[in-house]
Amino acid sequence: MEKLPSGETEKEEEEATGAASGCPRIPDEMVFEILSWLPVRDVIRFTTICKLWRSITSESVFLKIHTNRAPSLLPVVILGFEEWGPGRYIHAGTSNGLLCYQNQEKSFIITNPAIRKSRPLPPVHDPSHTPTFCYIPSTGEYKIANFFYCQKKYFCEVITVGDTEMPFQPKEIEVPSTLKFILHQRFSLKTGTMTHFIRTLYSSIEIATFDLETEVFRSKSLPLSRFNVKSLQHKFVWDDCLCLATIVKNKLMAFVLEDYERDEWRKHEVVLPIKSEEIEEPISPLLSDENKLWFRVGKTKVVMYDYRNGQMETTTYDCTVVFTVEPGWKRTLVACEGMT
């Protein structure tokens, strides 16, 4: 923690901590603890009280703890329309309170709405799949994976945003030719630092995975006989893990990949509040997070179902189709280098 200069600054600190009024001085550790539980707007307001508090809230340890304690907002519903207006953008993901999207000029924007700071990046290739944005804990960097198709080959363009404002140099990685048919499906899911591409065959499921931390492609083929089901037509994210599922009558049978390295799957069964055979519109699970399941009925209706207490909420959106539902972001103080 930085040492404050003498003079007016010391007086300012005394007034803020109570020493000047004869009250016991508030220990720095207690100030740290109190501030780490406060909402972003209150922390920002209190940083104007004195340099000591501003120094505490700018430390990396404080930012990490404050981020972990910040509550997640409601999940983000991604909508699709027949015609895109001039404000079209592609959502790439959220991480640590940062949002990333690509605008119509093919430039990625990293922003934190809570502190009203953003960083635009130079234009890149036009994506053929949904881009992926995530935080890499081992390096403290943020990375974007932009998948594109060029000259009959798939490539992954890796964009790294670190602690310093380094020159913008995307790294191109060619997708192994053996995986191109999986990427042709144009379906992907993000879990942690991984992007999964899934291809369903008659008796098996093929999964190609790109890990942004290692920047390596891997693949696996799973026979349906392993899960003892006839099909696994639904693919979505379950508590930040890849999930393959099927619906039999009013029961969702979900298989969650809890450990990619060990290939460990856990089975979950959820009795849905709607019986698939009683409605004409198809049912598609979109997200499971914190004991809640979001699923689409038809194209524009989303049902949020808490399968622990049976509560259910239905929303119909004015759009062509609801693409998916993604976990909600947090209001945090986090910023990456170059944000203004």
Disulfide bonds with the S-S distance in Angstrom:
none
